Amino acid sequence: MSGFSRRGLLVGSGGLLLSGCDRITTSPTARSLLSLGEKASRSAQRLVAGNALAPEFSAADISPVFRVNGNTRPTAAAYLAQVERGFADWRLTVDGLVAKPMAMSLAQLRALPQRTQITRHDCVEGWSAIAQWTGVPLALLLHGAGALPQARYAVFHCADDFSGKPYYESIDLAEALHPQTILAHTMNGQPLSVGHGAPLRLRVERQLGYKQAKYVMRVELVASLTGLYGGKGGYWEDHSGYQWWAGI
């Protein structure tokens, strides 16, 4: 594995980044370094690590505190109404370049085969925390919906926004089909709190914290990110210069 570590660059360097998952430095030097890290990490993971798993931990390693950051409570009336109803009539939509679009309730998702994993969340702010996550493997949903051959990216549309701009994230199909990529509904044995992304959040364990989209409402398969919102593959990528590839 390459000695150039994106985790070391992004997580270990407090001087390079400002206060993390909510904003990023606009320094041209920092952006250049981030770009180098992105290319090195992506090449290493795809050419060397392949489908390797991110490290997993024991229950004894679970952090006593796991920060709530980013948006902590979406303000959309439709979302708040779902919170009041306990997400009883909430549905996850899976559509785009699929043969069989789906709309699934939380109960239906919980009835599918589940994966539980204890993993570390690494934020670009410089902090990390370990938690246990349980949810549906994303690969299971994409296979069930019949992903079409031209699909290259999974886009996660979320219930929250920043200053009226919708929040979203995306990953490529290789990462979407990775066995540790799940849509989690449970954290440390309890249903997700609103602050941590209820009712469903993405866990893509080989990437940095800002890729772990909360409040996921829709998964859309697309052939290209061009023309989707700002065209760079995520809210922070569009508006704050974050790198789309956040592999660690």
N, C-alpha and C positions, 0 to 999 in steps of 0.2 A: 504494500500500500504506500502511496506517496507520503512523504514526510510533511507535505504542505497540508495543514489541517484547517478546514473551514471553521470547525468548532473553535480551534485555537484563535483564529483570526477574529471571528465574530463574537464569541462568548468570552474569550479570555482577555480581550483587549478593551479595557474600560476607557482608554484614552481615544480610541478610534471612533466609538459610537457614542451618541448622546443617549437620552433616556428611552431607549430601546424599542419595544414592540409598538409604541404609539408614534414614534417619529425617528428619523434617521438623519445623520449629518448630510449637509449639502456640499461638503468639501469635495472638489474634483479629485484630490489625491485619494480620499477614502473610497470614493466611487470606483476609481481605477483599481484599488486593491480588492474591493468586493468583486469586481468583474473577474479579476484573476482567480480569486478563490472559487467563484462560481464555476469557471471553466475547469479548473483543476479537480474540484470535487465531483463534478458530473462525469468527467472522464474516468476518474478513479472508481466511482461506484458502478458505472456501467461496464467498463472494460475489465476491472479487477474484481470488485465485490460481487458483481452480478446480482443474484437474488438473495444475497446474504441478509440475515436478520439483524436488526438493531439490538443492542444489549438489553436483556431482560433481567429483572431483579426479584428479590424475595419480598414477602410481606413485611419482614423486619426492616426493609430499606425504605418503606413508604414515608414520605416527608410529612411531618406534623402540620406544616402549613404549605398550602399551594396557592400562590397569589391569584387573585382575580384581576385581570387587566384587559386592556382594550375596552370595548363596550361592556357594560355590566348589566344593562337592562334596556333592550330595544324599546323605542317609544311608539312604534307603529300600533295603531288601534287594533288591527287584526291580530297581532301577536299578543298584545295584552289581554285581549278577549280569550285567546287560547290558554294563556296562563290561568285565568280565572276558572276555566272549565277543566283544568288539569290535562290539557291537550287531548281531550277525549275524542274530538272530531278533527284533530290535526292530521294532515297527510303529507308524506314525503313523495314528491314527484320525481320520477326518473324518465327522462325523455331526450329529445334531440336525435342523434343518429343511432336509433335503436329500432328493432323490428316490432317490439311490443312495449309501448310506453306503459308505465305503471304508476299507480298512486296507492301508497301503503300507509296504513295506520301504525301508530306506535305499538299496538298490541300485535299486529301482523309481523312487524319487524322483530319483536321480542320472541315470536314463535319460530323464527328461522334458526338454523344452526348459528351459534354464537362463538365468539373468540374472546378470551380474557387474557390480558397481558399487563405486566407491571413494567413500566418504561419511564425513561427520564425525558422531561420536557426542557429543552434548552432555548431560552429567550435571547434575542440579540442584545437585550439590556445588560446581560452578564449574569443573570441568575438562572438556576436550574431547580427542578423539583421532581420527585418521583411519585407516581400515582398508579393505581390499578384502574384499568379501563375495560369495560365489557361492551361489546356491540356486534353488529353484523359485518362480516367481511364485505368490503365494497365489491370485490370480485364476484361474490355470490349474486349481488343485485344486478351487476352489469351482464353477467351470463344469463340471468333470468329474463332480463329485458331484451336480450339478443343484440349486443353491440355490433354495429355494422362495420365492415372492413375499413371504411374510410375514416372512422372515428380515431382521433389521435389524442384528444385531451378530455378530461373530466372537469367540468366547471361546477363549482359549488355556489349557488345563489343563497344568500342568507337573509334573515329577517331584520338585521340591524343596518344602520347607515351612519355615516359621518357627515354632518352638515348637509344632509339631504342627498348625499351621494351614496348609492347602494354599495353594500359590502359584498365582495365575492372573492373567491380564490380559485386556483386551477392547478392540476398536476397532469403529467402525461400518463398515457395508458399503462406504460410499464410500471409506474409507481402506483397507479390505481389498482392494478392486479396483484400487487405485492401482498403476501399473506398477512403482514402486520398492519395493512391499511384498512381501518375499520371506521364505521359510523357508530360512535359510542353513545349509548343512552345512560350508562351507569359509570360512576366514579367512586372508587373505594367502597363498593358494595351498596351505594345509594344512588337513586335516580339523580341525574344531573340537576344541579341548582340552576336558577336563571343566570346567576353570575358566571357560571362555568359553561353556559351554552345550551341550556334545555330548549327543546327536548333531545336534540341530536347535534353532535359535533364531530368533525373529522379528526381522526388520529392517523397521521402519516409519519410513522416513527423515525424515518431516516432523514427527516427534514426539520428545519428550525421552527420555533414556536409560532411565528406569524403565518405559517402555512396551515395551522390547525384551526380551520374555520369553525366558528361557533354558530349556533342558531340556523343550522342547515335546513333549508326548505325544499330545495330542488337540486338534483344532479342532472346536468345536461352534457351529453357527449357531442363534441364538435370536431371538425376537421382542422380548424385554425382559430387562433385567438385574435387575429386581426379583425377589427371592427366590433369587437366585444368590449363594451364600455371604453376604456382608454387604450385597449389593444395590447397591454403588456402582461395580462394574465392574472391580475389581482388588484385589489384596492390600493395597497401600499406600493405595489410596483408601478401603478398608474400615477399616483399622486406624490410619492415621497422618495422615489429612486431605489426602492428595495429591488434586489435581484430576484428574478422569477425562480431560478433554480436555487433552492436553499438547503441542498443536501449536506449532511454532516457525517 
